[in-house]
Amino acid sequence: MSDKNDIQLQPVPPASKEGKVGNVEIEEQVHHEHVEEISPELEVLLHTDPLQGLSDDEVARRLETFGRNELIEKKRHPLLKFLSYFTGAIAYLIEIAVIFSAVVGDWADFGIILALLFINATIGFVEEAKAESALDALKQTLALKTRCWRNGHLVEFDTAELVPGDIIVLRLGDIIPADGRLLGIGATGEATEGDLMVDQSALTGESLPLAKNKGATVYSSSIVKQGQQMAVVTKTGGDTFIGRAAGLMAVATEEGHFQKIINRIGNFLILITVVLVLIIMIYLLVKNRGTDKGQFKHVLEQVLVLTIAAIPVGLPTVMSVTMAMGAKELALRKVIVKRLTAVEEMASVSVLCSDKTGTLTLNELTFDEPYLTNSYTSNDILLYSYLAAEPGANDPIEFAVRTAAEEQLDILKDRTHKHDVPGYKVTSFLPFNPSTKMTQATVMKLDTQQSFKVAKGAPQVIIRLVGGDDDAARAVNALAKRGLRALGVARTKPGSLEDYELVGMISLIDPPRPDSGETIRRCNDMGVDVKMITGDQQIIAKEVAHRLGMGRVILDAGHLVDADKSDEEITEHCIRADGFAQVIPEHKYRVVELLQNRGILVGMTGDGVNDAPALKKANVGIAVHGCTDAARSAADIVLLAPGLSTIVDGLMTSRAIFQRMRSYALYRITSTVHFLMFFFCITMALEWRMKPILLILICILNDAATLVISVDNAKISAHPDKWRIGQLIFLSIVLGALLTTLSFAHFFVARDVFHVEDDVLEAIMYLHISSAPHFVIFSTRLSGYFWENMPSPIFFIAVMGTQVFAMLICVYGIIVGQPIGWLWGIAIIGISLAYFVFLDFVKVFIFRHWNFEFTAHAWPTKVRKEKLAARKVRAIQQQRVWTAISSVRQIGAKIKALEAFKG
């Protein structure tokens, strides 16, 4: 049966006489395959005697040169991985707080802060623990044993011992152990008929097994589906097609997007904390020089407590808990998160690159709409195809035909014997052979006892069998241009066993998954551009894109490696194209890399070994249901349910989580800025300070309450989210400055208007500094007004509960020293609540008037200037494109109006 696939997959040139039937020539689509380059030095080593093989001495020399046929990996010790969670700007800041707590002897805070540090590290380590690495999975795809000619004998040994120049035997079911070149001869040197059918879908994404003949390259880890041949090994280990994929995965280990964001926030907080605290420390040492207050230890204790209170010790823990809750929510929807920060990064993904075969499609050939003639029906062509099918043949096309017939024909359901067709009896069967390029069956219809013949095979052969049919030839060409596989079916006319008439042409395709089209539409509605990246042929990719409702601008992979174009031009191709076809793993990796270099956050979905490098490189790698171990291990997220619909669930959940995290980050930065700004000014001006226990109480109570932000209601954005750190910091400074103004108002009104005692003043300022910044979190939850999406009951109770607690200890003088009474307590809480409403309007104003151009002008840097200029150029180009489209539409409308007028 192998040569049948040769006709369909390895077509003859258009000029071939075999393709000429009737007056219309059948246009065959040439299969394009990546060609491996062999250096002249290596080519010399490949001319081994097929029946002699290499000698042991020669093998030893080549092992020394090329190494073993295996993938080498440097594993990271679990302890080192755990310790890595203690690195980063925020972590360093918290570790400084731990050290400072020990220095001043504040062991309670020392224990609490250290516990928070370990909790954050443990959450990250446990959530991201992986059962196996991507390279381990790649190793598992390699064959373990192989048959090879050595010293004139055919022997079996471990694949790791193969070297270039070895002669290996490939048979049905074998996993190919290394890249090789087919020799066109059998295991004992005899000539072979037919080709080797090789399934390399997991490597290249091609939906059908490929027919390989003498001189063709076979790739390590692909599977032999039919035939037998010998091959000479050309590349081993890391030099193989799959080895290069492993090498790409080793390269794709860089700092995650979320970690970069947290580090930028941390760097800002470190800068303002260290600078302001150092200024205060130097000021106190100089001003109180020669007094007890000016002693270094005394001053150090004051500034260390201030530093501890200012450091956002709860920030990493709140972030980790929020992401862990999101991961748990996704797990209920059969979406497993392997890298915790991927939950947040998915919210910012604006381009989703997707593999085709097995991801957007089912990775199985199915019966499509057939071409029919002579009044035959779809059921007729299925029945005759089934009668002419070879039972038990290991062929994907035959399997697709048999499956479609058994599912759609009533007479094939509920049969006693699997191979019987009720009402018909096959009296003679001629299997497929290279000379006829078709199968034939003689069939008796039992109720009339009349016999007829059925033929099924290559379209041009069947058309010639019926004496030519130009319409059928045109139909085959039309199917081929859409990427559909065609198979001709004919039967003899009644009363004759020699005169055939055409029944029609079966069309076969690897169809889209039922939910793929809807998923793509919903992703587009959410501002995510979906691009198809496939190793399959361009015409097939265009047909699948059409069926999915995608654009059909599918470019050849050659556009990605065009030496005449700059990276900037190629990146524009990547942005504008709807996908790329005939790609190899390096191409998929390059698409992701180029888009990332433009500042785009990229998601990648896939299921095969060929997808693994791009899955690893992408900001969010998503392995789909039924994926290979390599894809599963390289991915950040694994889908356990068939189809892609759960990706939309992931997008929505991640955007909700993003809103919660940005809300907390804005609140926490604002609180820190306010805290440092107020105490810096009050210390420098009046040397006023608050008891250390009250400062620490503010820090711990407020951070503990905000842990429940992980279950707060969130307003999901209609477009990909962005952190906009410049906006975040600017808004934090503005809100912090306004809060500082309110703090001074409280201080001076209480001291100079109401003339309260010092202990009462301290209690009043404690309650104000605890409540006013804390209530701001009700505003930072949204970019719009706070009433547009109310907080969840749990979150509201937690936040209000901590401030009621703070009010009670102030009202009754617990911990703070002097009671302030209910009037002060209620007034301070009421003012804090009213002030957050005012700050909410300020926030909305800034959000609505902020844009990147403002940032570039306010804080001009070389990168921002270049980015702004590039944006303006693209905007002008886009406007020209839309103007041209509008002009074309206007011309079209005028032509239609003119035609209507003439009519």
SVG drawing of the C-alpha trace seen along z (x, -y; Angstrom):
<svg xmlns="http://www.w3.org/2000/svg" viewBox="-33 -76 74 91">
<polyline fill="none" stroke="black" stroke-width="0.4" points="0.0,0.0 3.0,-2.3 3.1,-3.3 -0.5,-4.5 0.7,-7.2 3.6,-7.9 1.1,-9.0 -0.7,-11.3 2.2,-12.7 5.2,-12.5 3.6,-13.7 5.0,-13.6 5.9,-16.8 3.1,-18.5 4.7,-17.7 4.6,-14.0 2.5,-12.0 1.0,-10.0 -0.7,-13.2 -2.4,-13.7 -5.9,-12.3 -8.4,-13.6 -7.9,-17.2 -7.1,-18.4 -3.8,-17.8 -3.9,-16.9 -1.8,-19.4 0.2,-17.7 1.3,-19.7 5.0,-19.1 5.9,-18.2 8.5,-20.6 10.8,-19.2 13.6,-20.7 16.9,-19.5 19.7,-18.7 23.1,-20.1 26.0,-17.6 29.5,-19.1 32.1,-17.7 34.1,-16.3 31.1,-14.4 30.1,-13.2 33.4,-11.4 32.6,-9.3 29.2,-8.2 30.4,-5.8 30.3,-2.7 29.9,0.8 26.3,1.6 26.9,5.3 30.1,4.8 29.5,1.8 32.1,0.1 34.9,1.8 35.2,1.5 38.4,-0.6 36.6,-3.0 33.6,-3.3 35.9,-4.2 37.6,-6.9 34.2,-8.4 32.9,-8.2 35.9,-10.3 35.1,-12.8 31.3,-13.0 30.4,-11.8 27.7,-9.4 24.3,-9.5 22.5,-11.1 21.3,-14.4 23.5,-15.8 21.8,-17.8 23.1,-19.7 20.6,-19.2 20.0,-21.9 20.1,-20.7 16.7,-21.0 18.3,-22.9 19.8,-25.5 16.4,-25.8 14.7,-26.4 17.4,-29.0 16.8,-30.8 13.4,-31.9 15.3,-34.1 16.8,-36.2 15.4,-39.4 15.0,-43.0 12.0,-42.4 13.5,-39.3 16.8,-41.2 14.8,-44.0 13.0,-41.6 16.3,-39.8 17.7,-43.2 14.7,-43.7 15.3,-40.3 18.9,-41.2 17.9,-44.6 15.3,-43.0 18.1,-40.8 20.4,-43.7 17.9,-45.8 16.8,-42.6 13.2,-42.7 12.8,-39.0 9.1,-39.0 9.4,-40.8 12.4,-38.7 10.3,-35.5 7.3,-36.9 9.3,-38.4 11.5,-35.3 8.4,-33.1 6.9,-35.3 10.1,-34.9 10.0,-31.1 6.3,-30.9 6.8,-32.8 9.7,-30.6 7.9,-27.4 4.7,-28.4 6.8,-29.1 8.9,-26.0 6.0,-23.6 3.8,-25.0 6.6,-24.9 8.0,-21.5 8.2,-19.3 8.2,-15.5 10.6,-15.6 12.5,-18.1 12.0,-18.8 15.3,-17.1 14.4,-14.0 11.2,-13.8 13.2,-14.2 15.5,-11.4 12.4,-9.2 11.4,-9.7 14.6,-8.2 14.8,-4.5 16.7,-2.4 17.9,0.4 18.8,0.6 20.0,3.1 23.2,2.2 25.9,3.7 29.3,3.9 32.3,6.0 30.3,7.8 27.6,8.9 24.0,7.6 24.0,6.9 21.7,5.2 23.0,2.7 22.1,-0.6 21.4,-3.6 23.8,-5.7 26.7,-3.8 25.7,-4.9 28.1,-7.1 27.9,-8.8 28.6,-6.2 26.9,-3.3 24.5,-1.2 21.2,-0.7 18.1,1.4 14.7,-0.3 11.5,1.8 7.8,1.3 7.2,-0.1 10.9,-1.2 11.6,-4.5 14.4,-5.9 17.5,-6.2 19.5,-8.9 19.3,-11.1 20.1,-9.0 20.0,-8.7 18.1,-5.9 20.1,-3.5 17.2,-1.9 18.1,1.7 16.8,4.2 18.5,5.7 20.5,8.2 21.4,6.0 18.4,6.9 16.6,4.2 13.4,3.0 10.1,2.3 8.2,-0.7 9.1,-3.4 9.5,-3.7 6.5,-5.4 7.6,-7.6 5.5,-9.4 7.3,-12.6 4.2,-14.6 5.6,-15.0 8.8,-16.5 7.6,-18.6 3.8,-18.9 3.0,-17.2 -0.4,-15.5 0.4,-12.4 3.2,-9.9 5.7,-10.7 6.9,-8.3 10.8,-8.2 12.9,-6.6 16.6,-6.2 18.7,-9.2 15.9,-10.8 16.7,-11.9 15.0,-10.2 15.0,-12.0 15.7,-10.7 12.5,-9.9 10.2,-9.7 8.4,-6.3 8.5,-3.8 4.9,-3.1 5.5,-0.8 8.3,0.8 11.9,1.8 15.2,0.2 18.7,-0.3 20.1,-3.7 23.5,-5.3 23.6,-7.4 24.4,-11.0 24.0,-12.8 23.9,-11.8 23.1,-13.3 22.9,-17.1 23.6,-17.4 20.3,-15.7 17.1,-17.5 15.7,-16.7 19.0,-17.5 18.9,-21.0 15.4,-21.3 16.9,-20.3 19.7,-22.9 17.1,-25.6 15.4,-24.7 18.7,-25.0 19.1,-28.5 15.5,-29.6 16.1,-30.0 15.7,-33.7 14.2,-35.8 10.4,-35.8 8.3,-38.8 6.7,-38.8 10.0,-38.6 11.2,-41.6 8.2,-43.6 8.6,-42.6 12.3,-43.5 11.5,-46.9 9.0,-47.6 11.5,-46.3 14.3,-48.5 12.1,-51.6 11.2,-50.7 14.8,-50.0 15.9,-53.3 13.5,-55.5 13.8,-53.5 17.6,-53.5 18.0,-57.1 15.4,-58.6 16.5,-56.4 20.1,-57.3 19.3,-61.0 17.3,-60.7 20.2,-58.7 22.8,-61.2 20.6,-64.1 19.9,-62.6 23.6,-61.8 24.7,-65.3 22.0,-67.2 22.2,-65.2 26.0,-64.9 27.5,-64.7 24.2,-63.7 22.5,-60.4 20.1,-60.9 23.1,-61.1 24.7,-57.8 25.0,-55.6 23.2,-52.6 20.2,-54.8 19.9,-56.4 20.4,-53.0 17.5,-51.5 15.2,-54.4 16.0,-54.2 16.0,-50.4 12.5,-50.2 11.4,-52.7 13.0,-50.7 11.4,-47.4 8.0,-49.1 8.5,-50.6 9.6,-47.4 6.6,-45.6 7.4,-42.2 4.0,-40.9 4.3,-41.8 5.8,-38.5 3.5,-36.4 0.4,-38.2 1.5,-37.9 2.3,-34.1 -1.0,-33.3 -3.0,-35.2 -1.3,-33.3 -1.7,-30.0 -5.4,-30.6 -5.7,-31.3 -3.8,-28.1 -6.2,-26.1 -9.1,-27.7 -7.7,-26.7 -7.0,-23.2 -10.8,-22.7 -11.2,-23.4 -8.5,-20.9 -5.8,-23.5 -2.6,-22.6 -0.2,-25.4 3.4,-24.3 5.1,-27.7 3.2,-29.9 4.1,-33.2 2.6,-32.1 -0.8,-32.7 0.0,-36.5 1.9,-36.6 -1.0,-35.0 -3.1,-38.1 -0.6,-40.2 -0.3,-37.8 -1.4,-39.7 -0.2,-37.1 -1.0,-33.4 1.1,-31.3 -0.5,-27.9 0.7,-24.7 -1.8,-23.2 -1.5,-19.5 -2.9,-18.0 -3.6,-21.4 -6.0,-23.3 -6.8,-20.0 -7.5,-16.5 -4.3,-15.0 -6.4,-12.3 -7.5,-12.1 -11.3,-12.2 -13.8,-11.9 -14.6,-15.4 -17.1,-16.5 -16.5,-14.2 -16.7,-15.0 -19.6,-13.0 -20.7,-12.2 -23.1,-10.0 -25.9,-10.5 -24.0,-8.7 -24.4,-9.7 -22.0,-10.2 -23.2,-6.9 -22.5,-5.1 -18.9,-6.3 -18.3,-5.3 -19.8,-1.8 -17.7,-1.2 -14.6,-2.5 -15.2,-0.2 -15.6,2.8 -12.3,2.0 -10.4,1.4 -7.8,3.9 -8.9,5.3 -6.4,4.6 -4.1,2.5 -1.8,0.3 -2.5,-2.9 -4.0,-6.2 -6.0,-6.8 -7.5,-3.3 -8.3,-3.8 -10.0,-7.1 -12.1,-5.6 -13.1,-2.5 -13.9,-4.7 -16.1,-7.1 -18.0,-4.2 -18.6,-2.4 -19.8,-5.6 -22.1,-6.8 -23.5,-3.6 -26.4,-1.9 -25.6,1.5 -22.1,1.5 -23.6,1.1 -24.4,4.0 -22.6,6.6 -22.0,10.1 -18.7,10.3 -16.5,7.2 -15.3,7.7 -18.6,8.7 -20.8,6.2 -24.5,7.3 -26.0,7.9 -22.6,8.1 -19.8,10.7 -16.3,9.9 -15.4,12.8 -12.0,11.6 -9.6,8.9 -6.4,7.5 -4.3,5.5 -2.5,2.4 0.7,2.7 3.2,0.2 2.3,1.1 -1.5,0.6 -1.5,-2.1 -5.0,-0.9 -6.9,1.8 -9.7,3.8 -12.4,6.0 -15.0,8.2 -18.2,8.1 -21.4,10.1 -24.7,8.5 -26.4,11.3 -30.1,10.4 -29.6,10.4 -26.5,12.7 -25.0,10.2 -21.3,9.3 -19.5,6.0 -16.0,4.7 -14.9,1.7 -11.6,-0.1 -10.0,-2.6 -6.7,-4.4 -4.7,-7.4 -7.0,-10.0 -5.2,-10.1 -5.3,-6.3 -9.0,-6.0 -9.8,-8.8 -7.8,-7.0 -9.6,-3.7 -13.0,-5.3 -11.7,-6.7 -11.0,-10.3 -13.2,-12.9 -12.1,-16.5 -14.6,-17.6 -13.2,-15.1 -9.6,-16.2 -10.6,-19.8 -12.2,-18.7 -9.0,-16.9 -7.0,-20.1 -9.4,-22.2 -9.1,-19.8 -5.3,-19.8 -5.2,-23.6 -7.1,-23.5 -4.7,-21.0 -7.2,-18.1 -6.0,-14.5 -8.0,-12.9 -8.7,-9.3 -10.6,-8.1 -13.4,-5.5 -15.0,-3.7 -17.3,-0.7 -18.2,1.3 -21.5,0.6 -24.4,3.0 -24.0,6.1 -20.2,5.6 -17.1,6.5 -14.7,4.4 -16.5,1.1 -16.0,-1.3 -17.8,-4.5 -16.6,-7.1 -18.3,-7.2 -16.4,-10.2 -13.4,-11.5 -13.0,-11.0 -11.5,-14.0 -9.6,-13.7 -8.3,-16.2 -7.1,-16.5 -10.0,-18.6 -10.1,-21.4 -11.1,-20.5 -14.8,-21.3 -14.0,-24.1 -11.0,-25.6 -12.9,-28.2 -14.9,-29.4 -11.8,-29.6 -10.0,-31.7 -13.0,-34.0 -13.2,-34.5 -9.4,-35.1 -9.7,-37.8 -12.6,-39.4 -10.3,-39.6 -7.6,-41.3 -5.4,-38.2 -4.2,-37.7 -3.9,-34.0 -1.3,-32.9 -0.9,-29.4 2.7,-28.1 2.9,-24.7 5.4,-22.4 2.7,-21.2 2.3,-22.4 1.3,-26.0 -1.9,-25.0 -3.1,-22.8 -2.4,-25.5 -4.4,-28.0 -7.4,-25.6 -7.4,-24.9 -7.1,-28.7 -10.1,-29.3 -12.2,-26.7 -11.2,-28.2 -12.3,-31.7 -8.7,-33.0 -7.0,-35.2 -5.3,-33.2 -2.1,-35.2 0.0,-32.1 3.6,-32.8 6.3,-30.3 9.0,-29.7 11.5,-31.2 10.4,-34.7 11.8,-34.0 15.4,-33.4 15.5,-35.8 19.1,-37.2 18.0,-40.2 15.7,-41.5 16.5,-43.0 15.2,-41.6 12.8,-44.6 11.3,-43.8 11.0,-40.1 9.3,-41.1 6.8,-43.1 6.0,-40.0 5.5,-38.1 3.1,-40.7 1.0,-41.1 0.9,-37.4 -1.8,-35.1 0.7,-32.3 3.7,-30.4 3.9,-27.0 6.7,-24.5 8.6,-25.6 11.1,-23.6 11.6,-24.0 14.2,-26.8 11.6,-28.8 8.9,-28.5 11.5,-29.6 12.5,-32.6 8.9,-33.7 8.4,-33.8 11.8,-35.5 11.2,-38.2 7.8,-39.1 9.3,-39.2 12.0,-41.6 9.3,-44.0 8.0,-43.9 5.0,-41.6 4.2,-39.0 3.7,-35.7 1.8,-32.6 2.5,-29.3 0.4,-26.2 1.6,-22.9 1.7,-19.1 4.8,-17.8 8.6,-17.6 8.9,-20.2 6.9,-22.7 9.0,-22.2 11.7,-24.9 9.0,-27.5 6.9,-26.4 10.0,-27.0 10.9,-30.3 7.4,-31.8 6.2,-33.9 3.5,-31.3 3.9,-27.9 0.7,-25.8 0.8,-22.0 -2.5,-20.7 -4.3,-17.5 -2.6,-14.4 0.8,-16.1 4.2,-14.4 6.3,-14.3 8.7,-16.8 5.9,-19.4 4.4,-18.8 7.7,-19.3 8.7,-22.4 5.3,-24.1 4.2,-26.4 0.6,-25.3 -0.8,-21.9 -4.4,-21.3 -5.9,-18.1 -9.2,-18.4 -9.3,-18.0 -9.5,-21.1 -8.5,-24.7 -11.6,-26.1 -10.0,-26.1 -7.4,-28.6 -10.2,-31.2 -10.9,-30.2 -7.2,-30.6 -7.2,-34.1 -10.2,-35.2 -8.8,-33.8 -5.4,-35.2 -6.8,-38.7 -8.8,-38.6 -5.6,-37.6 -3.7,-40.4 -6.2,-43.0 -5.9,-41.8 -2.1,-41.8 -1.9,-45.2 -4.4,-46.5 -2.2,-45.2 1.0,-46.5 -0.4,-50.0 -1.8,-50.0 1.5,-48.8 3.7,-51.2 1.4,-54.0 1.5,-53.0 5.3,-52.8 5.7,-56.1 3.3,-57.8 4.9,-56.1 8.4,-57.2 7.4,-60.6 5.6,-61.5 8.1,-60.1 11.0,-61.7 9.4,-65.1 8.2,-64.9 11.6,-63.5 13.6,-66.2 11.3,-69.0 10.2,-68.1 12.1,-64.9 8.7,-63.4 8.5,-59.6 6.1,-56.8 6.6,-53.8 8.3,-50.9 5.5,-48.5 2.8,-50.7 4.9,-51.0 5.2,-47.2 1.5,-46.7 0.5,-48.8 2.8,-46.8 1.6,-43.3 -2.1,-44.0 -2.5,-45.7 -0.5,-43.1 -2.3,-40.2 -5.7,-41.7 -4.7,-42.1 -3.9,-38.4 -7.6,-37.9 -7.3,-40.0 -6.8,-36.6 -10.5,-36.0 -11.7,-39.5 -14.0,-40.3 -12.1,-41.6 -13.2,-43.5 -11.8,-41.5 -10.2,-43.7 -11.4,-43.4 -7.8,-43.6 -4.4,-42.2 -3.2,-43.8 0.0,-45.7 1.8,-46.8 2.8,-50.2 5.4,-50.6 5.9,-54.3 2.2,-55.0 2.1,-52.8 5.0,-54.6 3.8,-58.1 0.3,-57.4 1.7,-56.0 3.8,-59.1 0.8,-61.4 -1.5,-59.4 1.3,-59.1 1.8,-62.8 -1.9,-63.5 -2.0,-61.0 1.1,-62.8 -0.9,-66.1 -3.8,-64.5 -1.3,-63.1 0.1,-66.5 -3.4,-67.9 -4.2,-65.3 -1.0,-66.0 -1.3,-69.8 -5.0,-69.9 -4.8,-67.5 -1.7,-69.1 -2.3,-72.8 -6.1,-73.1 -7.2,-70.5 -4.0,-70.6 -4.1,-66.9 -1.4,-65.2 1.6,-63.6 0.4,-60.0 -3.1,-60.8 -1.5,-62.5 0.6,-59.3 -2.6,-57.1 -4.5,-59.5 -1.6,-59.4 -1.4,-55.6 -5.1,-55.1 -4.9,-57.6 -1.7,-56.0 -3.2,-52.6 -6.6,-53.4 -6.2,-56.2 -3.6,-54.3 -5.4,-51.0 -8.7,-52.2 -7.0,-53.3 -7.1,-49.6 -10.8,-50.0 -9.8,-52.5 -6.8,-50.7 -8.9,-47.6 -10.1,-49.2 -8.8,-51.6 -12.3,-53.1 -14.5,-54.4 -14.6,-52.2 -18.4,-51.7 -18.2,-50.1 -17.3,-46.7 -17.9,-46.3 -15.4,-44.2 -16.2,-40.7 -17.8,-40.4 -14.7,-38.5 -12.3,-41.1 -14.4,-44.0 -14.8,-42.4 -11.1,-41.6 -10.0,-45.2 -12.7,-46.8 -12.1,-44.3 -8.4,-45.3 -9.3,-49.0 -12.1,-48.4 -9.5,-46.5 -7.1,-49.5 -9.9,-51.9 -10.9,-49.8 -7.3,-49.6 -7.0,-53.4 -10.5,-54.1 -9.7,-52.1 -6.0,-52.8 -4.8,-49.2 -1.1,-49.0 -1.2,-52.7 -1.1,-53.9 -3.7,-56.7 -7.4,-56.2 -8.6,-58.7 -12.3,-58.1 -15.1,-57.1 -15.4,-60.6 -11.8,-60.7 -12.0,-57.1 -15.1,-57.4 -14.0,-60.8 -10.6,-59.5 -12.1,-56.4 -14.8,-58.5 -12.3,-61.0 -10.1,-58.1 -13.2,-56.6 -14.2,-60.0 -10.6,-60.7 -10.3,-57.5 -13.3,-58.6 -11.4,-61.8 -8.3,-59.9 -10.4,-57.6 -11.3,-60.6 -7.6,-61.6 -6.8,-58.0 -9.4,-57.9 -8.2,-61.3 -4.6,-60.1 -5.5,-56.8 -7.7,-58.5 -5.1,-61.1 -2.0,-58.9 -0.4,-57.5 3.0,-56.3 3.7,-59.6 3.3,-61.5 5.8,-59.0 8.3,-59.4 8.2,-63.2 8.1,-63.2 10.9,-60.7 12.8,-60.7 15.2,-57.8 16.8,-56.6 14.7,-53.5 11.4,-55.4 12.3,-58.0 13.0,-55.2 9.8,-53.3 7.7,-56.5 9.2,-57.3 8.6,-53.7 5.0,-53.9 4.4,-57.1 5.8,-55.6 3.6,-52.5 0.6,-54.7 1.2,-56.6 1.7,-53.4 -1.5,-52.0 -3.4,-55.1 -2.2,-54.8 -3.3,-51.2 -6.8,-52.0 -7.1,-54.9 -6.2,-52.6 -8.7,-50.0 -11.4,-52.7 -10.7,-53.9 -10.9,-50.4 -14.2,-49.9 -15.6,-53.1 -14.6,-52.1 -16.3,-48.7 -19.4,-50.3 -19.5,-52.7 -19.1,-49.7 -21.9,-47.8 -24.1,-50.9 -23.3,-51.3 -24.1,-47.7 -27.4,-48.0 -28.2,-51.1 -27.5,-49.3 -29.6,-46.4"/>
</svg>
